[in-house]
Every structure is written in structure tokens, then in C-alpha cells.
């Protein structure tokens, strides 16, 4: 047992509801799928500028007009910052079999993926 829900033996690789016989695995590799952060960062910058504009309006104009704008801009800015913080890269174990290459396991934990890849590699080597 490498991790909860993941089992690697010399005969089988079990991940969730997927079972692969080691004799069918030709190669294993890990990959990183980089999170797409561009539009979330652009959104955060735009919301930050709106928040600064609302802050200036709050200081200059009547509070009745600018206070709702300030509240909405602040809320959107906080949401966009949390969205940027939640963007995580995804790590995957790619297994090559006679049927082709497939994604065997996916996680946000890179160390887990490295350990699973190492365990599968050791099992392939032990198989001979």
C-alpha cells in the first residue's frame, strides 16, 4: 500500500477502481499538468483596480453612491485572490501498456505521485 486507495505489488497495480496487471505495463512516467492561472490573475488585477477606484470614489464622493461599489469591488477582489490561491498543478502517473498510454493516477500531491511511480518501477524491475 503506497497510499490510501493505491496498491502496488509485483503482480498488480490498483488505483481506485482501476486494476492493471504488471505484466502488461511496459513503462511508467510521471508528468505535471500546469494549472492555467492567466485569466484568474487578469481577473484579480482588474478587480484590484476596481477596488482602488472604489476606494478613491469613497474618499471623494458621497458615500451613498460609492459604498455599494466599494463593497462589491472588495468582494470580487477577495474572491479573485482566493481563486488564484486555489490554482494547483496536477501531478499524474502515466502508464504505457500494449493498449497505449493512459493516466493511471492523478493528485495534487507531487510526492505521492513520485512514490507511486517509484513503486511501479521497482515492481517492473522485480518482474524481470
C-alpha positions as CSV (number, residue, x, y, z in Angstrom):
1,X,0.0,0.0,0.0
2,X,1.7,3.2,-1.2
3,X,-1.2,5.5,-0.3
4,X,-4.9,5.2,0.6
5,X,-6.6,3.6,-2.3
6,X,-3.4,2.8,-4.1
7,X,-1.8,-0.7,-4.1
8,X,1.4,-1.7,-5.9
9,X,2.6,-5.3,-5.9
10,X,4.8,-7.3,-8.2
11,X,1.7,-8.6,-9.9
12,X,-0.8,-5.8,-9.9
13,X,-1.2,-2.0,-9.7
14,X,-4.6,-1.0,-8.1
15,X,-5.7,2.6,-8.1
16,X,-9.3,3.3,-7.1
17,X,-11.5,1.2,-9.3
18,X,-8.7,0.5,-11.9
19,X,-6.5,-2.6,-11.8
20,X,-3.6,-3.1,-14.2
21,X,-1.5,-6.3,-14.4
22,X,2.2,-5.6,-14.1
23,X,3.0,-7.9,-17.0
24,X,1.0,-5.5,-19.2
25,X,2.9,-2.4,-18.1
26,X,5.8,-1.6,-20.5
27,X,6.8,1.8,-19.0
28,X,5.8,4.3,-16.3
29,X,6.4,8.0,-16.0
30,X,5.1,11.0,-14.1
31,X,4.0,14.3,-15.6
32,X,2.9,17.7,-14.3
33,X,-0.2,19.3,-15.7
34,X,0.3,23.0,-15.0
35,X,-2.7,24.9,-13.8
36,X,-4.0,27.7,-16.0
37,X,-3.6,30.8,-14.0
38,X,-3.6,33.5,-16.6
39,X,-7.2,34.5,-16.6
40,X,-7.5,34.2,-12.8
41,X,-4.6,36.6,-12.4
42,X,-6.0,39.0,-15.0
43,X,-9.3,38.9,-13.1
44,X,-7.5,39.6,-9.8
45,X,-5.7,42.6,-11.3
46,X,-8.9,44.1,-12.8
47,X,-10.8,43.6,-9.6
48,X,-7.9,45.1,-7.7
49,X,-8.0,48.2,-9.9
50,X,-11.8,48.4,-9.5
51,X,-11.3,48.2,-5.7
52,X,-8.7,51.1,-5.8
53,X,-11.1,53.1,-7.9
54,X,-13.9,52.4,-5.4
55,X,-11.6,53.4,-2.6
56,X,-10.9,56.7,-4.3
57,X,-14.6,57.3,-5.0
58,X,-15.4,56.6,-1.4
59,X,-12.9,59.2,-0.3
60,X,-14.0,61.8,-2.8
61,X,-17.8,61.4,-3.5
62,X,-20.8,60.8,-1.5
63,X,-20.8,57.5,0.5
64,X,-24.3,56.6,-0.7
65,X,-23.1,56.1,-4.3
66,X,-19.7,54.7,-3.7
67,X,-20.2,52.4,-0.7
68,X,-22.1,49.7,-2.6
69,X,-19.5,49.9,-5.4
70,X,-16.7,49.6,-2.8
71,X,-18.4,46.6,-1.2
72,X,-18.9,44.8,-4.5
73,X,-15.4,45.6,-5.7
74,X,-13.9,44.4,-2.4
75,X,-15.9,41.1,-2.5
76,X,-14.8,40.4,-6.1
77,X,-11.2,41.2,-5.3
78,X,-11.1,38.8,-2.3
79,X,-12.8,36.1,-4.4
80,X,-10.3,36.5,-7.3
81,X,-7.3,36.4,-4.9
82,X,-8.7,33.1,-3.4
83,X,-9.2,31.7,-6.9
84,X,-5.5,32.4,-7.7
85,X,-4.5,30.8,-4.4
86,X,-6.6,27.6,-5.2
87,X,-5.0,27.1,-8.6
88,X,-2.8,24.0,-8.1
89,X,-0.7,22.0,-10.5
90,X,-1.9,18.4,-11.1
91,X,0.6,15.5,-11.0
92,X,-0.2,12.3,-12.9
93,X,1.3,8.8,-13.3
94,X,1.2,7.8,-16.9
95,X,1.3,4.0,-17.6
96,X,2.2,2.6,-21.0
97,X,0.7,-0.7,-21.8
98,X,0.1,-2.6,-25.0
99,X,-3.2,-0.7,-25.4
100,X,-1.3,2.6,-25.3
101,X,-0.6,5.3,-22.7
102,X,-3.1,6.1,-20.1
103,X,-3.4,8.3,-16.9
104,X,-3.3,5.8,-14.1
105,X,-3.4,8.2,-11.1
106,X,-3.8,11.9,-10.6
107,X,-3.2,14.0,-7.5
108,X,-2.2,17.5,-6.3
109,X,0.5,15.8,-4.1
110,X,3.7,15.6,-6.1
111,X,5.4,13.4,-3.5
112,X,2.7,10.8,-3.6
113,X,3.0,10.6,-7.4
114,X,6.8,10.2,-7.2
115,X,6.4,7.4,-4.6
116,X,3.8,5.6,-6.7
117,X,6.0,5.9,-9.8
118,X,9.0,4.5,-7.9
119,X,6.9,1.6,-6.6
120,X,5.7,0.7,-10.0
121,X,9.2,1.0,-11.4
122,X,10.5,-1.4,-8.7
123,X,7.7,-3.8,-9.4
124,X,8.6,-3.8,-13.2
125,X,12.2,-4.4,-12.4
126,X,11.4,-7.2,-10.0
127,X,9.2,-8.8,-12.6
128,X,12.2,-9.2,-14.8
